[in-house]
Structure formats: structure tokens, C-alpha cells
Amino acid sequence: MLYAAGIFILFCCVLSCLPPAKPRPRRRHCLPYRKWRGPKTDARINQMFAECIELMHEIGCPISESICPEVVIIGNRSVFGRCCPRGSFDEYSEYDFYIEISGHTLHNTEKSLRNTLIHELVHTVPGGNMGHRGEWKKWAKYVSEKTGYNIGYYTGDDTPEDRHNLCYGE
């Protein structure tokens, strides 16, 4: 018994001399973040965005009137796009909302890009911002029925190739 206690004490001493273990990195769905070195905006995307805004008005979706007309391109690999409220970015403080899309999705199908832009526009509906429930869900369903786009949370018109571009594309 005394022998076992001695071994245990020796084992504890050895462990206390070792450097602490490094924390394990969190697993990510995609490759690690890679800085976007491309343009910060794109004329083709901005034209598509203007058409999406016009479409939303045509079908009677009450999107905000104060949306930055320029889509900001970011290097994020975990989302196709996001809607940002006023105060998120000083450069666009005169607008209530601005839209960002991942630069890694610029080669996606046009339908996928439009779906992303429309999805983000639905966030600007009064009461529908910054979440995927309640008003947002109601208007996403309405827009899907009226336009034929599949507006949803983690569902859309993206193809496997589009998702690959987000995670592994240039």
C-alpha cells in the first residue's frame, strides 16, 4: 500500500513539472478564415442588388427605405451574407441597414446570389431584423411563394458547388 502511494506521489510530481496542455482549437465547418483580398464592392452585385430591391417593392414586401445601395464584400467563410444594422460600420452610418456578402461566393450561380441578397433584404422588414423567426419567417415564406426563390434559414438555392466555393474557393 505504501508503495502505491509513493508511485502516485511520484506521478503527481512528474505531471506538475510538465507544461500545461494547449487548449484544443474549436472545430470549424469550413477552412480557417482567410482574409479577403478582392474588391470591397462589385458593380455586377450592386446591379443585382438594385434589381432585388425593385423586385421586393413589386411584390409588396415592406423592406426598409434606408438600405445602403452598395453591397459590401467581406472575407467571411461561414455565411453567404448578412444584414447589418446602423452603427455596425461607420462608413455607412447614414443608412439604417447595409448588406454584406462573402467574396468567396462571387462565382456562385446567379440564382444563389440573388437568393442571398433577397434573404438579407427580408431582414430589413420592420420587426424582421436580426433573426429568423416571427416576422422574418412570415415574410420569407411570402417572398418565396411570390418569387420562386427558396428563402429560408440554412436553406436556399445554393448548389453543392456554391457551398464548396464558400468553404474552399479562392
Order of alpha helices (4+ residues) and beta strands (2+ residues): alpha-alpha-beta-beta-beta-alpha-alpha-alpha
